[in-house]
């Protein structure tokens, strides 16, 4: 039995991989390799920030706390007041502060963003003086009527510039970053920056008690208490009465109906600054690593235009615009570029006006040694004669006019120039 073998189908010709477009998967992998380093750096920065935030002591245990010896605490001020005979009671709720406060006490209100509406109502009922340290807008409106927030000042130190005794005795104070305010009529305003005070005192109940608004906590803290007149101002404001109630409210219970502080009020300024820097860093990396237009890439055209058509098209353009001068310059420049290498001269001589006489003399010398036919027509200018072999013998004046002459007067002169240049080039090549 005879078996028939069927030949295998020929393999498909291998495709050229040089010009193949990359697949979507290849592009994704390429972008991932390019960006994973930047992503790792960003994740590392975020991880460090989270760890620091978790390990950092709570703000209620440190910042503006009379029991805290940290840089942001106020233990130094509290100890000085106690040594001078002014007791300092620390309250963790508005209810406790209202119960401790008397007509002869100063209640210092810090971290006002944690106060609920009920807390604010309790503080409004206090008979003694109030010192509001960088209060929120709602607390400011409720406890210091007429005082409005104006902006933020970054001027570090300033003179009091007011008649308030506590400020005048303290003199220059270091504030650091501070809120500024718009005081109501009749209020005492001190430490102005561009006309906006950082300390405002309002008299209430016919002058029986006062509410003082301090735009910055820095003059009270352990870190800045010994700068400039900070200690004097802090003691004059906080120790103005016989006792001090220092309120650092705990965080309200969920659902307690605070409704006071916005998210921006609860977020510390340092955290805002960190995220701003992070956004700027990510934007800088995005600009650095963004896809940009690369260098121009030569692309083969689908249509090849013959050189004769290109020349003819340019000739029509020159003729339409009566640009005989530019056409003549192009013809002469091209002829010189082709003649100079044949004459053994440097290429720079083709466009060097100082080498014109040398080029003309060299062409005339080679033309005299050539043997070829003559161009059609007669020259409208210049002098030439016919040799024994029928070729035209150009003198140096005619050669110079052809290679470096003026603009042709008409189209016939341009045609004559083209013929002469062609004939000169042909004779030089054949010499």
Backbone torsions as a table, in degrees:
resi	resn	phi	psi	omega
1	UNK	NA	136.0	-177.4
2	UNK	-101.6	128.3	178.3
3	UNK	-100.3	142.9	-179.0
4	UNK	-101.9	125.9	178.6
5	UNK	-95.3	124.2	177.7
6	UNK	-91.2	121.8	-178.6
7	UNK	-64.8	140.7	178.0
8	UNK	-65.2	146.9	177.2
9	UNK	-65.3	140.3	179.8
10	UNK	-62.6	142.5	178.9
11	UNK	-64.9	145.7	177.2
12	UNK	-66.8	141.1	179.9
13	UNK	-61.2	137.4	-179.1
14	UNK	-62.9	139.7	179.8
15	UNK	-81.3	147.3	-179.8
16	UNK	-75.5	123.7	-178.5
17	UNK	-86.5	-9.3	-175.3
18	UNK	-65.4	-40.0	-175.6
19	UNK	-106.8	8.7	-177.7
20	UNK	-72.0	143.0	178.8
21	UNK	-75.7	139.5	178.5
22	UNK	-68.3	147.9	179.1
23	UNK	-76.3	169.1	-179.9
24	UNK	-63.4	-36.4	178.0
25	UNK	-64.5	-41.4	178.4
26	UNK	-64.0	-41.9	178.7
27	UNK	-63.0	-42.5	180.0
28	UNK	-63.7	-42.9	179.0
29	UNK	-64.5	-38.9	179.7
30	UNK	-64.3	-43.3	179.5
31	UNK	-67.2	-36.6	178.8
32	UNK	-64.6	-42.8	178.3
33	UNK	-63.2	-35.6	-177.8
34	UNK	-74.7	-28.5	-172.9
35	UNK	-106.7	-7.8	-174.4
36	UNK	-68.1	-29.1	177.1
37	UNK	-64.9	-45.8	179.0
38	UNK	-64.3	-41.6	179.2
39	UNK	-62.6	-39.3	178.6
40	UNK	-63.2	-40.0	178.8
41	UNK	-64.4	-44.8	-179.8
42	UNK	-62.4	-43.7	179.0
43	UNK	-63.7	-38.0	178.7
44	UNK	-64.4	-41.8	178.6
45	UNK	-63.2	-44.0	179.1
46	UNK	-63.4	-41.5	179.9
47	UNK	-62.3	-43.6	178.5
48	UNK	-62.7	-41.1	179.7
49	UNK	-63.2	-41.6	179.3
50	UNK	-65.1	-43.0	180.0
51	UNK	-62.4	-44.2	178.8
52	UNK	-63.5	-38.4	179.5
53	UNK	-66.2	-36.6	-179.9
54	UNK	-71.7	-41.9	-176.6
55	UNK	-78.3	-17.9	-176.8
56	UNK	-69.8	136.0	177.8
57	UNK	-60.1	151.7	-179.0
58	UNK	-62.0	147.8	-177.6
59	UNK	-62.9	-34.8	-179.1
60	UNK	-66.7	-20.6	-179.3
61	UNK	-94.6	-3.1	-175.0
62	UNK	-135.7	-67.0	-171.7
63	UNK	-66.0	125.9	177.4
64	UNK	60.4	20.6	179.8
65	UNK	-94.6	121.8	178.9
66	UNK	-63.6	-12.8	178.3
67	UNK	-96.3	-1.1	-175.8
68	UNK	-100.5	128.5	174.9
69	UNK	-88.4	4.0	-178.9
70	UNK	-68.6	173.5	-177.5
71	UNK	-60.8	-36.9	-179.0
72	UNK	-89.4	-3.0	179.6
73	UNK	-78.2	176.6	-179.2
74	UNK	-128.3	29.4	-178.3
75	UNK	-64.3	-37.9	-179.0
76	UNK	-60.7	-45.0	179.0
77	UNK	-63.6	-42.8	-179.7
78	UNK	-62.8	-40.7	-179.7
79	UNK	-66.7	-39.7	178.2
80	UNK	-62.8	-42.8	179.4
81	UNK	-63.7	-41.5	179.4
82	UNK	-64.9	-39.6	178.9
83	UNK	-63.9	-27.5	179.5
84	UNK	-91.2	6.7	173.8
85	UNK	92.0	12.4	178.6
86	UNK	-105.1	109.6	-179.5
87	UNK	-68.8	144.6	179.4
88	UNK	-121.9	116.5	178.3
89	UNK	-106.5	129.8	-178.5
90	UNK	-98.7	125.4	178.5
91	UNK	-115.5	142.2	179.4
92	UNK	-106.4	5.9	177.2
93	UNK	-148.2	154.2	179.2
94	UNK	-66.6	-33.3	179.3
95	UNK	-63.8	-43.1	179.3
96	UNK	-67.0	-39.4	179.1
97	UNK	-64.6	-42.3	179.4
98	UNK	-64.8	-33.3	179.2
99	UNK	-71.6	-36.9	-178.4
100	UNK	-78.1	-30.0	-173.2
101	UNK	-69.0	144.2	176.7
102	UNK	-129.8	178.2	178.6
103	UNK	-66.7	-19.9	-179.6
104	UNK	-105.5	25.3	-178.2
105	UNK	-121.1	161.3	172.1
106	UNK	-112.9	124.3	177.5
107	UNK	-101.1	117.0	179.1
108	UNK	-93.0	120.8	-177.2
109	UNK	-107.0	116.6	177.1
110	UNK	-120.5	164.7	179.6
111	UNK	47.5	51.8	-175.3
112	UNK	-68.6	-14.3	177.6
113	UNK	-65.9	-14.5	179.9
114	UNK	-91.2	-1.9	-176.4
115	UNK	-80.9	137.0	174.4
116	UNK	-87.4	174.2	177.9
117	UNK	-62.0	-38.6	178.5
118	UNK	-65.2	-37.7	177.9
119	UNK	-62.8	-42.0	-179.5
120	UNK	-64.4	-38.9	178.1
121	UNK	-63.7	-38.6	178.5
122	UNK	-64.6	-41.9	-179.7
123	UNK	-67.9	-30.3	178.8
124	UNK	-66.6	-24.9	-178.4
125	UNK	-85.9	-4.2	-179.7
126	UNK	-66.9	136.2	-176.3
127	UNK	-86.0	-23.4	-177.0
128	UNK	-85.2	-171.1	-179.4
129	UNK	-74.9	154.6	176.4
130	UNK	-122.1	140.4	171.4
131	UNK	-121.8	108.2	-178.4
132	UNK	-95.6	119.3	-177.8
133	UNK	-99.9	110.7	180.0
134	UNK	45.9	59.3	-175.4
135	UNK	-73.4	160.2	173.4
136	UNK	-74.8	168.2	-176.6
137	UNK	-63.3	-40.5	-178.2
138	UNK	-66.3	-43.2	178.5
139	UNK	-65.8	-37.8	178.9
140	UNK	-61.6	-45.1	-179.5
141	UNK	-66.3	-35.4	-175.5
142	UNK	-78.5	-38.8	-172.0
143	UNK	-104.5	-19.5	178.2
144	UNK	-127.4	77.0	-174.4
145	UNK	-57.6	134.3	176.5
146	UNK	91.4	-15.7	180.0
147	UNK	-86.8	129.7	-179.3
148	UNK	-122.4	148.2	174.5
149	UNK	-71.8	138.3	-179.4
150	UNK	-112.4	-30.3	-177.7
151	UNK	162.8	-153.5	-177.4
152	UNK	-131.2	138.5	178.1
153	UNK	-116.0	140.0	177.2
154	UNK	-114.7	8.6	176.2
155	UNK	-70.3	126.4	-169.7
156	UNK	-75.2	-48.5	-175.7
157	UNK	-125.0	155.7	179.9
158	UNK	-162.6	157.1	175.2
159	UNK	-85.3	155.1	-176.2
160	UNK	-64.4	-51.0	179.3
161	UNK	63.5	33.1	-179.7
162	UNK	-151.5	173.1	-177.8
163	UNK	-94.8	3.4	179.8
164	UNK	-64.9	124.1	-174.0
165	UNK	-60.5	-42.0	-178.7
166	UNK	-60.3	-37.6	-179.8
167	UNK	-80.5	-39.5	-178.3
168	UNK	-63.5	-38.0	178.3
169	UNK	-70.8	-30.6	-178.9
170	UNK	-77.5	-34.1	-178.2
171	UNK	74.3	-141.9	-176.9
172	UNK	-66.5	136.8	-176.9
173	UNK	-129.2	143.9	176.7
174	UNK	-95.4	115.1	-176.8
175	UNK	-99.0	-36.5	-169.3
176	UNK	70.8	-147.1	176.7
177	UNK	-70.9	131.6	-174.9
178	UNK	-147.3	149.6	170.8
179	UNK	-77.5	147.9	174.0
180	UNK	-116.8	159.8	-170.5
181	UNK	-135.4	163.6	171.0
182	UNK	-108.8	107.6	-175.3
183	UNK	-79.2	151.5	175.1
184	UNK	-78.6	171.2	178.7
185	UNK	-64.5	133.5	179.3
186	UNK	91.5	-9.6	179.3
187	UNK	-81.0	157.1	176.4
188	UNK	-96.3	124.6	-175.8
189	UNK	-120.7	130.7	-176.2
190	UNK	-132.0	162.9	175.8
191	UNK	53.6	65.2	-177.4
192	UNK	-82.4	142.7	171.2
193	UNK	-125.0	111.9	-174.7
194	UNK	56.4	39.4	176.2
195	UNK	84.6	-3.3	-177.7
196	UNK	-110.1	119.0	-174.2
197	UNK	-75.2	155.1	174.8
198	UNK	-105.8	-5.3	175.6
199	UNK	-137.5	125.8	-179.2
200	UNK	-132.3	133.9	176.5
201	UNK	-122.0	127.8	-179.0
202	UNK	-116.4	131.8	177.1
203	UNK	-91.1	131.3	-179.5
204	UNK	-122.2	164.4	177.7
205	UNK	54.3	45.7	177.9
206	UNK	67.4	25.9	180.0
207	UNK	89.8	4.5	-178.8
208	UNK	-71.4	-28.7	178.2
209	UNK	-145.7	163.3	-177.8
210	UNK	-128.4	154.1	171.4
211	UNK	-122.0	118.9	-179.4
212	UNK	-108.3	130.1	179.6
213	UNK	-108.9	119.9	178.7
214	UNK	-111.7	120.1	-172.4
215	UNK	-76.5	-10.9	-177.4
216	UNK	-136.9	138.8	176.1
217	UNK	-83.0	-11.1	-171.3
218	UNK	-59.3	-39.7	-179.2
219	UNK	-61.9	-17.2	-177.8
220	UNK	-94.7	-15.8	-169.3
221	UNK	-81.2	159.8	178.3
222	UNK	-59.1	-36.4	-175.1
223	UNK	-67.7	-39.7	-173.2
224	UNK	-110.8	6.2	-174.8
225	UNK	-63.2	-33.5	-177.2
226	UNK	-91.8	8.7	177.9
227	UNK	-87.0	136.0	174.7
228	UNK	47.1	-128.3	179.8
229	UNK	-104.1	26.0	-176.7
230	UNK	-60.5	-46.2	-177.4
231	UNK	-62.0	-41.9	-179.8
232	UNK	-64.4	-44.1	179.6
233	UNK	-64.0	-43.2	-178.9
234	UNK	-62.6	-44.8	-179.3
235	UNK	-68.8	-36.4	179.7
236	UNK	-68.3	-34.8	-179.5
237	UNK	-81.3	-48.8	-175.1
238	UNK	-77.0	-38.2	-176.5
239	UNK	-95.5	26.6	-177.8
240	UNK	-71.7	-21.5	-179.1
241	UNK	-117.7	-173.1	-173.4
242	UNK	-77.5	-19.5	-180.0
243	UNK	-149.3	162.1	-177.9
244	UNK	-127.6	132.3	170.8
245	UNK	-113.0	116.5	-175.4
246	UNK	-105.0	111.3	-176.0
247	UNK	-97.2	119.2	170.3
248	UNK	-124.3	90.8	-173.6
249	UNK	-67.4	140.3	172.7
250	UNK	-71.4	165.1	176.4
251	UNK	-63.0	135.0	-179.6
252	UNK	-67.9	152.7	177.0
253	UNK	-67.7	147.6	177.3
254	UNK	-57.8	134.7	179.0
255	UNK	81.7	11.1	-179.2
256	UNK	-78.5	-6.6	176.5
257	UNK	77.3	39.6	179.1
258	UNK	-60.1	-62.5	176.9
259	UNK	58.7	15.3	-174.3
260	UNK	-97.7	-64.7	-172.9
261	UNK	-84.2	139.2	171.2
262	UNK	-81.8	172.7	178.0
263	UNK	-60.6	-36.6	178.5
264	UNK	-65.2	-32.9	178.0
265	UNK	-69.6	-35.5	-176.6
266	UNK	-78.7	-24.7	-178.9
267	UNK	-83.2	125.5	178.7
268	UNK	-63.0	155.4	-178.2
269	UNK	-62.4	-36.7	179.5
270	UNK	-61.5	-37.8	178.1
271	UNK	-67.6	-40.6	177.2
272	UNK	-61.0	-43.4	179.9
273	UNK	-64.1	-39.0	178.7
274	UNK	-62.0	-46.8	-178.9
275	UNK	-68.5	-32.6	174.9
276	UNK	-63.3	-44.0	177.2
277	UNK	-63.9	-37.4	178.9
278	UNK	-64.8	-42.1	178.3
279	UNK	-63.4	-42.5	178.5
280	UNK	-64.3	-38.4	178.9
281	UNK	-65.9	-43.0	178.3
282	UNK	-63.5	-40.5	178.1
283	UNK	-63.7	-40.0	178.7
284	UNK	-64.6	-41.2	178.1
285	UNK	-65.5	-38.7	179.1
286	UNK	-63.3	-42.1	178.0
287	UNK	-65.6	-38.1	-178.3
288	UNK	-67.5	-42.5	-173.7
289	UNK	-98.1	1.7	-176.7
290	UNK	-65.1	153.7	179.5
291	UNK	-72.4	128.4	-179.1
292	UNK	-119.0	162.8	174.5
293	UNK	-71.1	125.6	179.9
294	UNK	-82.4	-170.0	178.8
295	UNK	-66.9	159.0	179.6
296	UNK	-65.4	130.9	-179.0
297	UNK	-108.3	130.0	177.7
298	UNK	-70.5	130.1	-178.6
299	UNK	-121.2	127.6	179.3
300	UNK	-63.6	130.2	-179.5
301	UNK	-77.2	145.6	179.9
302	UNK	-72.0	-15.3	-177.7
303	UNK	-126.2	133.9	176.9
304	UNK	-103.4	122.1	-179.6
305	UNK	-95.8	129.0	179.7
306	UNK	-65.5	146.4	-177.4
307	UNK	-62.2	-34.6	-179.8
308	UNK	-62.4	-39.1	178.8
309	UNK	-66.7	-38.9	178.2
310	UNK	-62.5	-45.9	179.7
311	UNK	-62.8	-42.5	-179.3
312	UNK	-65.2	-38.5	178.5
313	UNK	-65.3	-42.9	177.9
314	UNK	-65.3	-36.5	179.0
315	UNK	-62.8	-40.7	178.3
316	UNK	-63.5	-39.4	178.4
317	UNK	-63.3	-45.4	177.9
318	UNK	-59.4	-42.0	-177.7
319	UNK	-68.2	-40.5	-178.8
320	UNK	-63.3	-32.4	-178.6
321	UNK	-99.4	7.7	-179.9
322	UNK	53.1	41.2	-177.9
323	UNK	-95.2	59.1	-179.7
324	UNK	-65.8	-33.6	-180.0
325	UNK	-63.7	-45.9	179.7
326	UNK	-67.1	-38.3	178.1
327	UNK	-64.3	-42.7	179.1
328	UNK	-64.6	-40.8	178.3
329	UNK	-61.8	-40.4	179.1
330	UNK	-65.6	-42.4	178.9
331	UNK	-63.2	-44.8	-177.9
332	UNK	-67.1	-43.1	179.6
333	UNK	-62.3	-42.5	178.5
334	UNK	-64.4	-40.5	179.4
335	UNK	-64.5	-43.2	180.0
336	UNK	-64.8	-39.7	178.7
337	UNK	-61.2	-35.5	-179.9
338	UNK	-82.2	-29.8	-176.9
339	UNK	-78.6	-37.5	-173.4
340	UNK	-57.8	-45.5	177.6
341	UNK	-63.4	-34.1	179.4
342	UNK	-68.4	-25.9	-178.7
343	UNK	-89.4	-3.7	-179.1
344	UNK	77.1	20.4	179.6
345	UNK	-99.7	157.1	177.3
346	UNK	-64.6	150.2	-177.3
347	UNK	-63.1	-28.0	179.8
348	UNK	-64.7	-20.0	-179.7
349	UNK	-68.6	-20.1	-177.2
350	UNK	-64.1	-36.0	-177.2
351	UNK	-112.3	10.6	-179.2
352	UNK	-96.0	112.8	-179.6
353	UNK	-61.6	-27.7	-179.2
354	UNK	-70.9	-18.6	179.9
355	UNK	-97.1	9.6	-175.8
356	UNK	-61.1	-45.9	-177.7
357	UNK	-63.1	-38.0	179.6
358	UNK	-66.6	-40.9	179.6
359	UNK	-66.5	-44.4	-179.3
360	UNK	-62.3	-43.8	-180.0
361	UNK	-63.8	-40.2	-179.7
362	UNK	-67.0	-39.3	178.1
363	UNK	-65.4	-43.5	179.5
364	UNK	-61.3	-39.5	179.3
365	UNK	-63.8	-41.2	-179.1
366	UNK	-74.0	-33.7	179.5
367	UNK	-65.1	-37.3	179.4
368	UNK	-64.7	-24.4	-179.8
369	UNK	-93.6	-1.0	-176.0
370	UNK	-88.6	164.8	175.3
371	UNK	-142.7	98.6	-178.0
372	UNK	-153.3	-178.2	-178.0
373	UNK	-76.1	-170.7	-177.7
374	UNK	-117.1	155.8	178.8
375	UNK	-73.2	153.0	178.7
376	UNK	-69.7	153.5	176.8
377	UNK	79.7	-179.2	-179.1
378	UNK	-121.2	151.1	-178.4
379	UNK	-76.2	128.9	177.1
380	UNK	-70.0	-25.3	176.5
381	UNK	-135.8	164.0	177.3
382	UNK	92.7	165.9	-178.8
383	UNK	-125.0	129.2	174.3
384	UNK	-150.9	160.2	178.9
385	UNK	-135.8	165.6	-177.0
386	UNK	-96.9	134.2	178.5
387	UNK	-80.3	176.4	-179.4
388	UNK	-63.3	-23.2	179.7
389	UNK	-93.9	6.4	176.5
390	UNK	91.9	-4.3	-179.9
391	UNK	-81.0	161.0	178.1
392	UNK	-85.7	135.8	176.0
393	UNK	-107.4	109.2	-178.1
394	UNK	-90.0	138.8	172.6
395	UNK	-85.8	171.8	-174.8
396	UNK	-65.5	-30.7	179.1
397	UNK	-64.7	-42.1	179.2
398	UNK	-67.9	-41.0	178.7
399	UNK	-63.6	-42.1	178.5
400	UNK	-64.0	-39.1	177.8
401	UNK	-66.1	-34.7	179.8
402	UNK	-70.7	-41.1	-175.0
403	UNK	-87.2	-29.8	-173.7
404	UNK	-135.0	15.6	-173.1
405	UNK	-75.6	-176.5	-179.8
406	UNK	-78.8	-179.9	179.6
407	UNK	-68.6	136.1	177.4
408	UNK	-59.9	146.3	-177.3
409	UNK	-75.1	-29.0	-178.1
410	UNK	-150.8	-178.0	-178.8
411	UNK	-65.4	-33.9	178.9
412	UNK	-62.7	-39.8	177.2
413	UNK	-64.8	-35.5	177.8
414	UNK	-67.3	-39.6	177.4
415	UNK	-64.9	-43.3	178.2
416	UNK	-60.2	-42.0	179.7
417	UNK	-60.9	-43.6	179.0
418	UNK	-61.3	-42.4	-179.5
419	UNK	-65.9	-42.0	-178.9
420	UNK	-64.8	-43.2	179.8
421	UNK	-63.2	-41.4	176.7
422	UNK	-61.4	-42.8	-178.0
423	UNK	-68.2	-39.1	177.8
424	UNK	-63.0	-44.0	179.8
425	UNK	-63.8	-39.6	179.9
426	UNK	-65.8	-42.5	-179.1
427	UNK	-66.9	-38.2	178.6
428	UNK	-65.1	-40.3	179.3
429	UNK	-64.5	-35.0	-176.1
430	UNK	-87.7	-4.9	-176.9
431	UNK	-79.7	NA	NA
